[in-house]
Amino acid sequence: MLITYFRSSSYNQWDYCKMSYFLNYVLGLPQKANKRAQQGTIVHKVLEILANCKKVIQNLEENPVACDEPTPYNFNDEHIGMIKWFHDDFLKPTLLQPEEIDSINKTRINKYNYKPEAKIPYNTVHYGQDMVDNIFKRVYDCYKWDDWAPVDKITCHNWTWMALEYMNGMFDPRKKNIIEAEPHFNFMIDKPWAYYEWELPSGKKISGNLGIKGTIDLIISPSEGIIEVWDFKTGQRKNWALPDNQSRKTYNKLCTDFQLMLYYYATKKLYPDTKQIIVSIYFIRDGGPYTLCFDDRTLQETEDRLCERFQEISTCTFPAMRDVQQKDFRCNKLCDYYKMKAPNDDNMCRFIHNQLSEIGMDEVVKKYTHAGHSIGYYQEPGQNV
């Protein structure tokens, strides 16, 4: 099976469903956008912009410019445009009135949207409220879908403030020393096992070494010589590849979570001279934060897992369906390829599975690869705006 790179989502999708991986990453068959994922993108984008605004302040504090009158800071985001603010407005405290808190708390009772207790106490203070809400409105208007209801905006707004409120701003980017927001990584693995040679459906031959690609939400420096990687999650604290009674992500499971290990591996390559790297994952609406300390053993374990998975995928000629009968709810409720009509009016997953049996993988790749799909293409978060 063709493979040229891994990202954490592709690695995990293989665990979730091998046929789904093949349809997505090899054939490039487009899936419908996910509403929950798009809501999460909005929250991530607001936090990213706040982090970039804080970095502007940091840079100017290191290189101050003499000025008689207060001048606004500014940051130009590629999606929502120019943002301007004054220093005093950035973290200006606003004590929420009891009626405001009651109104907010009435919107935070949906057990699906807010897994733990999400209500805020009286005397809650929001910092930089006007600026945050202005940025949120612009981001929401940029990323929302036309058919979204008012409650969808409230949900995104709540999740944004929940991220900023936690433990008086423990995960508020504005209160941290920012290294980089949304850094992208793209490394080739310089090991003999990582070499590949493929012939594409067009007949073009390619060769090279397996890559790892991805984007980290945020990197901060809590103190000199220490870097902390932040990963924000707006989804449920579950591994959907596992049976429901085993799917809950505990601290011990997070210690071997491939995405977090990959982020550590990538950050070590991005900042090789850093003394210590900490990785924190924050489940905004389902369980709060977990902080993990990896070490050099993690680097080798990450490469070992990449090697094993690379060999498993590259030698696969018949990817298995998650459930041949497609009775699993992850097949018939969650999977777009089950809902997608095939040329013979069957669903696309079963159709391609049968085609693999009849004509083999090489012919399926030649015949059914989506027009314009490139086996090495990587779409960064937010590119679908």
C-alpha positions as CSV (number, residue, x, y, z in Angstrom):
1,M,0.0,0.0,0.0
2,L,1.3,3.5,-0.9
3,I,2.6,5.5,2.0
4,T,5.1,8.4,2.1
5,Y,4.5,10.1,5.4
6,F,2.7,9.8,8.7
7,R,0.8,12.4,10.7
8,S,-0.8,11.5,14.1
9,S,-4.2,11.3,12.6
10,S,-3.2,8.9,9.8
11,Y,-1.4,6.7,12.3
12,N,-4.5,6.6,14.5
13,Q,-6.9,6.1,11.6
14,W,-5.1,2.9,10.7
15,D,-6.0,1.6,14.2
16,Y,-9.5,2.9,13.9
17,C,-10.2,1.3,10.5
18,K,-7.7,0.1,7.9
19,M,-10.2,0.4,5.0
20,S,-11.0,3.9,6.0
21,Y,-7.3,4.7,6.0
22,F,-6.9,3.3,2.5
23,L,-9.9,5.2,1.2
24,N,-8.7,8.5,2.8
25,Y,-4.9,8.5,2.6
26,V,-4.3,6.3,-0.5
27,L,-7.3,6.9,-2.7
28,G,-7.9,10.4,-1.4
29,L,-11.7,10.1,-1.4
30,P,-13.0,13.3,0.2
31,Q,-15.0,13.1,3.4
32,K,-17.6,15.5,4.5
33,A,-16.5,18.2,7.0
34,N,-17.3,17.3,10.6
35,K,-19.3,19.9,12.5
36,R,-17.7,19.2,15.8
37,A,-14.3,19.4,14.3
38,Q,-15.1,22.7,12.7
39,Q,-16.3,24.0,16.1
40,G,-13.1,22.9,17.5
41,T,-11.2,24.7,14.8
42,I,-12.9,27.9,15.8
43,V,-11.7,27.5,19.4
44,H,-8.2,26.6,18.3
45,K,-8.1,29.6,16.0
46,V,-9.0,32.1,18.7
47,L,-6.4,30.7,21.1
48,E,-3.8,30.8,18.3
49,I,-4.5,34.4,17.6
50,L,-4.3,35.3,21.3
51,A,-1.0,33.5,21.5
52,N,0.3,35.5,18.5
53,C,-0.9,38.7,20.0
54,K,1.0,37.9,23.2
55,K,4.1,37.2,21.1
56,V,3.8,40.7,19.5
57,I,3.8,42.2,23.0
58,Q,6.8,40.0,24.0
59,N,8.8,41.2,20.9
60,L,8.0,44.8,21.6
61,E,9.0,44.5,25.2
62,E,12.3,43.1,24.2
63,N,12.8,45.9,21.6
64,P,10.8,48.9,23.0
65,V,10.1,51.9,20.9
66,A,10.0,55.4,22.4
67,C,6.6,57.1,22.0
68,D,4.9,60.0,23.8
69,E,1.3,58.7,23.3
70,P,-0.1,55.1,23.9
71,T,0.0,53.4,20.5
72,P,-1.9,50.2,19.6
73,Y,-0.3,46.9,19.1
74,N,-1.3,45.1,15.9
75,F,-1.2,41.6,14.4
76,N,-2.4,40.6,11.0
77,D,-3.9,37.2,10.8
78,E,-4.0,35.6,7.4
79,H,-7.7,34.6,7.8
80,I,-9.5,37.3,9.8
81,G,-7.2,40.3,9.0
82,M,-5.7,43.0,11.2
83,I,-6.2,43.0,15.0
84,K,-5.4,46.2,17.0
85,W,-5.4,46.6,20.7
86,F,-3.9,48.7,23.5
87,H,-1.8,47.2,26.2
88,D,-4.3,48.0,29.0
89,D,-7.1,46.1,27.1
90,F,-5.2,42.9,26.6
91,L,-5.9,41.5,30.1
92,K,-8.2,44.1,31.5
93,P,-10.2,42.4,34.3
94,T,-14.0,42.4,34.1
95,L,-16.0,41.1,37.1
96,L,-19.0,39.3,35.7
97,Q,-22.3,40.3,37.3
98,P,-24.5,37.6,38.9
99,E,-27.1,37.9,36.2
100,E,-24.3,37.4,33.5
101,I,-23.1,34.3,35.3
102,D,-26.6,32.9,35.6
103,S,-27.1,33.5,31.9
104,I,-23.8,31.8,31.0
105,N,-24.4,28.8,33.3
106,K,-27.8,28.2,31.8
107,T,-26.1,27.5,28.5
108,R,-23.5,25.1,30.0
109,I,-25.8,22.2,31.0
110,N,-25.9,20.1,27.9
111,K,-24.3,16.8,29.0
112,Y,-22.9,16.1,25.6
113,N,-21.3,19.5,25.1
114,Y,-20.1,19.8,28.7
115,K,-19.0,16.5,30.1
116,P,-17.7,17.7,33.5
117,E,-19.3,20.5,35.5
118,A,-18.8,23.6,33.4
119,K,-20.6,26.2,35.3
120,I,-18.7,29.2,36.7
121,P,-18.9,30.6,40.2
122,Y,-20.1,34.0,41.2
123,N,-17.3,36.6,41.2
124,T,-15.7,35.1,38.1
125,V,-13.4,37.5,36.3
126,H,-12.9,37.5,32.6
127,Y,-9.7,39.1,31.4
128,G,-9.6,41.1,28.2
129,Q,-13.2,40.2,27.6
130,D,-13.9,42.8,24.9
131,M,-10.8,41.9,22.9
132,V,-11.5,38.1,23.2
133,D,-15.1,38.5,22.2
134,N,-14.2,40.7,19.2
135,I,-11.7,38.1,18.0
136,F,-14.1,35.3,18.6
137,K,-16.9,37.0,16.6
138,R,-14.5,37.5,13.6
139,V,-13.2,34.0,13.7
140,Y,-16.7,32.5,14.1
141,D,-18.0,34.5,11.2
142,C,-15.0,33.3,9.1
143,Y,-15.3,29.6,9.9
144,K,-19.0,28.9,10.6
145,W,-21.2,27.1,8.2
146,D,-24.3,28.7,6.8
147,D,-26.7,26.3,8.3
148,W,-25.5,26.7,11.9
149,A,-28.0,27.7,14.6
150,P,-27.5,30.4,17.3
151,V,-26.8,27.6,19.8
152,D,-23.7,26.6,17.8
153,K,-22.2,30.0,18.3
154,I,-23.0,29.8,22.1
155,T,-21.3,26.4,22.2
156,C,-18.1,27.7,20.5
157,H,-18.1,30.8,22.7
158,N,-18.4,28.8,25.9
159,W,-15.6,26.4,24.9
160,T,-13.3,29.3,24.1
161,W,-13.9,30.9,27.5
162,M,-13.7,27.6,29.3
163,A,-10.2,27.2,27.9
164,L,-9.3,30.7,29.2
165,E,-11.1,30.4,32.6
166,Y,-9.5,27.1,33.8
167,M,-7.7,27.6,37.1
168,N,-7.6,31.4,36.7
169,G,-5.9,31.2,33.3
170,M,-3.6,28.2,33.7
171,F,-4.0,27.5,29.9
172,D,-4.5,31.1,28.8
173,P,-1.9,31.9,26.2
174,R,-1.9,35.5,27.1
175,K,-0.5,34.7,30.5
176,K,2.4,32.6,29.1
177,N,5.8,33.1,27.4
178,I,5.0,32.2,23.8
179,I,7.6,30.4,21.7
180,E,5.3,29.7,18.7
181,A,1.7,29.2,17.9
182,E,0.7,26.4,15.4
183,P,4.2,25.5,14.3
184,H,4.3,23.0,11.5
185,F,6.9,20.2,11.4
186,N,8.0,18.1,8.4
187,F,10.9,15.8,8.9
188,M,12.3,12.9,6.9
189,I,13.4,9.8,8.9
190,D,17.0,9.1,7.9
191,K,17.0,5.4,8.6
192,P,17.3,2.5,6.1
193,W,13.9,1.0,7.1
194,A,12.2,4.3,6.1
195,Y,13.2,4.2,2.4
196,Y,10.4,3.6,-0.1
197,E,9.9,3.3,-3.9
198,W,6.5,3.5,-5.4
199,E,4.8,3.8,-8.8
200,L,1.9,6.2,-8.8
201,P,-1.4,5.6,-10.7
202,S,-0.1,8.1,-13.3
203,G,2.9,5.8,-13.9
204,K,5.3,8.2,-12.3
205,K,7.9,6.6,-10.0
206,I,8.8,8.2,-6.7
207,S,11.3,7.3,-4.0
208,G,12.5,8.8,-0.8
209,N,12.3,8.4,3.0
210,L,9.2,8.2,5.1
211,G,8.3,11.6,6.5
212,I,6.4,12.8,9.6
213,K,4.3,15.9,9.3
214,G,2.0,17.8,11.6
215,T,1.0,20.9,13.4
216,I,1.4,21.6,17.2
217,D,-1.2,23.8,18.8
218,L,1.2,25.9,20.9
219,I,4.7,25.9,22.3
220,I,5.5,28.0,25.4
221,S,8.5,28.4,27.7
222,P,7.5,28.3,31.4
223,S,11.1,29.0,32.5
224,E,14.6,29.1,30.9
225,G,15.7,25.9,29.3
226,I,12.2,24.4,29.5
227,I,9.7,24.1,26.6
228,E,6.1,23.0,27.1
229,V,4.0,21.7,24.2
230,W,0.2,22.4,24.5
231,D,-2.4,20.4,22.7
232,F,-6.0,21.6,23.0
233,K,-8.9,19.1,22.6
234,T,-12.5,20.0,22.2
235,G,-13.6,16.4,21.6
236,Q,-14.3,13.7,24.0
237,R,-11.5,12.1,26.0
238,K,-11.8,8.8,24.1
239,N,-9.9,6.6,21.8
240,W,-12.7,5.7,19.3
241,A,-10.6,2.8,17.9
242,L,-11.2,0.8,21.1
243,P,-14.4,-0.8,22.5
244,D,-16.5,1.6,24.5
245,N,-15.6,0.0,27.8
246,Q,-11.9,0.5,27.1
247,S,-12.0,3.8,25.2
248,R,-11.6,6.3,28.0
249,K,-8.2,7.9,27.9
250,T,-6.6,7.7,31.3
251,Y,-3.3,9.2,32.4
252,N,-1.5,5.9,31.9
253,K,-2.9,5.6,28.4
254,L,-1.9,9.1,27.5
255,C,1.7,8.2,28.5
256,T,1.8,5.9,25.4
257,D,-0.5,8.1,23.2
258,F,1.2,8.2,19.8
259,Q,0.2,11.8,19.0
260,L,1.7,13.1,22.2
261,M,4.9,11.0,21.7
262,L,5.1,12.3,18.1
263,Y,4.8,15.9,19.3
264,Y,7.7,15.3,21.8
265,Y,9.7,13.7,19.0
266,A,9.1,16.6,16.6
267,T,9.7,19.3,19.3
268,K,13.0,17.6,20.1
269,K,14.0,18.0,16.5
270,L,12.7,21.6,16.3
271,Y,14.5,22.6,19.5
272,P,17.4,20.2,19.9
273,D,19.3,22.2,22.5
274,T,16.3,22.5,24.9
275,K,17.1,20.9,28.3
276,Q,13.6,19.7,29.0
277,I,10.4,19.3,27.0
278,I,7.0,18.9,28.7
279,V,3.8,17.9,26.9
280,S,0.4,18.9,28.1
281,I,-3.0,17.9,26.7
282,Y,-6.0,19.9,27.7
283,F,-9.5,18.4,27.2
284,I,-11.4,21.6,27.4
285,R,-14.9,20.1,27.7
286,D,-14.1,16.6,29.0
287,G,-11.7,16.1,31.8
288,G,-9.3,19.0,32.0
289,P,-5.5,18.9,31.5
290,Y,-2.8,16.2,31.8
291,T,0.9,16.9,31.8
292,L,3.4,14.3,30.7
293,C,7.2,14.2,30.9
294,F,8.9,12.1,28.2
295,D,12.6,11.4,27.8
296,D,15.1,10.1,25.3
297,R,13.5,6.6,25.5
298,T,10.4,8.2,23.9
299,L,12.4,9.1,20.8
300,Q,13.4,5.5,20.2
301,E,10.0,4.2,21.0
302,T,8.4,6.7,18.6
303,E,10.7,5.6,15.8
304,D,10.1,1.9,16.6
305,R,6.3,2.4,16.4
306,L,6.7,4.3,13.1
307,C,8.9,1.6,11.7
308,E,6.4,-1.1,12.7
309,R,3.4,0.8,11.3
310,F,5.2,1.7,8.1
311,Q,6.1,-1.9,7.4
312,E,2.5,-3.0,8.3
313,I,0.9,-0.5,5.9
314,S,3.5,-0.7,3.1
315,T,3.2,-4.5,2.9
316,C,-0.6,-4.5,3.1
317,T,-2.5,-5.6,0.0
318,F,-6.0,-6.0,1.4
319,P,-7.0,-3.6,4.1
320,A,-9.6,-4.9,6.5
321,M,-13.0,-3.3,7.1
322,R,-13.6,-2.5,10.7
323,D,-16.8,-4.6,10.6
324,V,-17.5,-6.7,7.5
325,Q,-21.2,-6.6,8.3
326,Q,-21.1,-2.9,9.0
327,K,-23.2,-3.1,12.1
328,D,-20.7,-1.3,14.3
329,F,-22.0,2.2,15.0
330,R,-18.6,3.6,14.0
331,C,-19.3,2.2,10.6
332,N,-23.0,3.0,10.0
333,K,-23.2,6.2,12.1
334,L,-19.8,7.9,12.0
335,C,-18.1,6.8,8.7
336,D,-18.6,8.9,5.6
337,Y,-17.6,6.1,3.4
338,Y,-20.5,4.0,4.6
339,K,-22.8,6.9,3.7
340,M,-21.1,7.6,0.4
341,K,-22.8,6.0,-2.6
342,A,-20.6,3.9,-4.9
343,P,-20.9,3.5,-8.7
344,N,-23.0,0.3,-8.1
345,D,-25.3,2.0,-5.5
346,D,-23.6,0.1,-2.7
347,N,-21.7,2.1,0.0
348,M,-18.2,3.1,-1.0
349,C,-16.5,1.1,1.7
350,R,-18.0,-2.2,0.7
351,F,-17.7,-1.4,-3.0
352,I,-13.9,-0.7,-2.8
353,H,-13.5,-3.8,-0.5
354,N,-15.1,-5.9,-3.2
355,Q,-13.0,-4.3,-5.9
356,L,-9.9,-5.1,-4.0
357,S,-10.9,-8.8,-4.0
358,E,-11.7,-8.7,-7.7
359,I,-9.0,-6.7,-9.4
360,G,-6.3,-6.2,-6.7
361,M,-4.9,-3.1,-5.0
362,D,-2.7,-1.8,-7.9
363,E,-5.7,-1.7,-10.3
364,V,-8.0,-0.2,-7.6
365,V,-5.4,2.6,-7.0
366,K,-5.2,3.3,-10.7
367,K,-8.9,3.2,-11.3
368,Y,-10.3,4.9,-8.1
369,T,-7.8,7.4,-6.9
370,H,-9.6,10.7,-6.6
371,A,-8.7,13.3,-9.3
372,G,-6.0,15.6,-8.1
373,H,-5.1,13.6,-5.0
374,S,-1.4,13.4,-4.3
375,I,-0.1,10.7,-2.0
376,G,2.3,13.2,-0.3
377,Y,-0.2,16.0,0.2
378,Y,-0.7,17.4,3.7
379,Q,-3.4,19.9,4.6
380,E,-2.6,22.0,7.6
381,P,-5.4,22.8,10.0
382,G,-7.5,25.8,8.9
383,Q,-6.7,25.5,5.2
384,N,-10.3,24.7,4.3
385,V,-11.4,28.2,5.2
